Structures are given as C-alpha cells and as structure tokens.
Amino acid sequence: MNGHFIISLDFELFWGVSETRTIDSYKENLSHTREVAERLLIMFSEYDIEATWASVGFLFFANKKELGAYVTNYKEVPVYAKGNLNNFEIISEINEQDSDFYFAKDLIQKIKHTRGQEVATHTLSHLYTLETGITNKDFLDDLKSAIAVAKDENIEIKSIVFPRNQYNDKIISVCKELGIKSYRGNSKLSIYKPSINQGYSKRLLRLLDSYFNLTGHHSFKLETEGVLLNIPASRFLRPYSKRLSLLENLKVNRILKEMTYAAKNNLNYHLWWHPHNFGANMEENFKNLERIVNHQNDLQKKYEFISVNMNNLQKLTNNS
C-alpha cells in the first residue's frame, strides 16, 4: 500500500480553551475561527485535500437555549477534581452575543457536505478522560451523547480524537463498543505520550522538535492488530509566531521533509491542529498551509502519496 497524508482538526471553539482562557483574552482567535473554517474548506476543495474534523458535541447546537434544554436531561454530569475543567459548568454563563464562540451547527453541516471532509467526534463536552474524578462511565455517557447529537444531524460518527490526546486501553474499548473505528493516537516517543501533567522540559523539547530534527521523521505504518485503527499523530502544525518568525521557514520545511520521507517510503503522515490556531495571523498561517498542501499534491503525482481522512483510511486498510 502507498503512503497517505492525513489531516485531523480539533474543532472546539471556546470549549477547548475554557480552562485556561477567557473570551476576552482569546477573542482575536475566536472571532476569526468561523472565517478560518470556511477558508479551510475552500482550500481543501481546491487542492483535493481530505480532512477529519473532530468536533466537540456542544458545537452541534444552535444556541445556549437549545444546549441548555439538552443538558437539563443529561443523565449524570461529570465531576472533575479540578472544577475549571468542566464545560457543563460554563453553559449558564454564555452571553448570547458570544454564540459564535460556542456553537457551529451551520458550519458542521457545511463540513459534512464538502467533498472529502469527515465529521468525527472530539467528545460531547471536550471531556478529559484521564483527569482525576472522571470515570469510564462518564466517558461512556459522554460518547453515547456525542454520537446521538451527531446522528440528529444525519452524521455517523466513526472516528475520534481525544481532548489533550488523553486515552488508555479501557477508553479505547468503550469506543469499540460504541462503533468507533479509528482514533488519533500518540507518538511512541516519550515526549509525545499522553499524561495529565506535561513538564516544562517535555514542552520545550516538543517545541524544538518542531523546528529541528531531534526525533526523526514521525511517519508510520498502520498497526491493525488493535481493537480500533490507531492513526497516530505525526506533527502538530504550530501557528505562526511573530516572536519566532525567523524560524517559520524551518518549521514548515521540517514538515515538508517529513512528508517527503513518508511518501518515498510508502509510510503515513498525520498532521493536526485546531482551526482557532489560525484565528490570529491568519494570512501567515494560510501561507504556510498552502505550501504544505501544494507539496502533498506534488508528492501525490510523484509517489501516489494520497490525501485521505481518518475514516477513509480505515476503510482502505480493511479492504487491503
């Protein structure tokens, strides 16, 4: 089998940053995220790029009133040891004028109807599965609800991306039980393994590895022995940084070289980021992405390095 280029997007809006940010502190990014999503869909269509949009279930609602009515009937709200992680607790605080920072029902329909785009789940509430206080039942209830909410929009959930990339074998078994076929796993390298507490040294090494080849090419063969297809992350596409602007070319070239290695060796390469990452410095971020998708198009011509979303890769693997 030839190599594949996979993109997955953690589509969250404010639900994904609520424990560390406020609306005001992150407003530039959030206020442009809808435009970012629209531009991504246009670019992906233009360059024939497939992508998986792992969407928080709360995004599937139209407004605070609709979500509030749903949550009123929710069986058992999760209880975190750290209360600031619980997105159920902030629903009552939503201001109607900020609805675009919390809800994206219309955008999810656009994603669904755009060729090559998969709507996957990022859990219902952006649930952190390894945090203290969260049980397997919490995850089971959350995922059941996320699947049901998507089904109401005629979307069948087959892939999952875990918030903060937190998961374990029991969590994977729950996914299998509920019909999920694939997930975005983590690199086997220690600095990329999921954990609750990420130390400074790990974060620094990951940052440096984005610009310089400290840990190899991060491409992979698919491991089909597990209960779900693990499609591990290769690289987080870090947003443009004015402070590190002199290193931008190094960052993009690091990704291009990794893609080339994967294509030449019939391996897979999985790039991911959050749409809200592009909300600030939008033009610079899209310029970087255009270089990447142009390179994928060139590699497809030379090596049949095909762009494929997570669910379609799972189908290809099962049929091979």
Summary of the structure (lengths in Angstrom):
residues: 320
radius of gyration: 18.7
end to end distance: 7.8
largest distance: 54.5
contacts: 1048
relative contact order: 0.19
helix: 50%
strand: 11%
